[in-house]
Each structure stands twice: as structure tokens, then as C-alpha cells.
């Protein structure tokens, strides 16, 4: 249960950061979904590049990068 709560907090922060950078507006649930999906994408990309994110700030950064990638791809698909 603690791991799920930790993922939710990181997802919320990462989704919020990504939406600030790309100037998109979401609800709290939207931030959570974008952040959690971004967390998986960022984790995959950082592992692929051999970058370790063992700290909380590193995980938030990784998730935010993944959320940016996710929102960028989503924006391209919509057009």
C-alpha cells in the first residue's frame, strides 16, 4: 500500500510539472494519470540510457521527463 501511495505522489508531482512546462491544464486525476504513465515511460527511457534514479527527486525528474514525452506524443496523435 505504501508503494502505491508513493507512486501516486510522484505521479501527481510529475504530471503537474509536465503540464506546467507544456502549459496544459488537467484535473487532479489528469495529473495523476499523466504522471503515472510518465513514470513508466521515464523509467523505461532512463533504464535504456543506463541512468540510475534511486532518489525521490531523481524519480520525480524521470517521471516528469516521461510525462513530457507522453504529452508530446499524445499531442502529435491528436493533430
Secondary structure, DSSP 8 states (H G I E B T S, - for coil): -HHHHHHHHHHHHHHHHHHHHHT----HHHHHHHHHHHHHHHHHHHHHHT----SHHHHHHHHHHHHHHHHHHHHHHH-
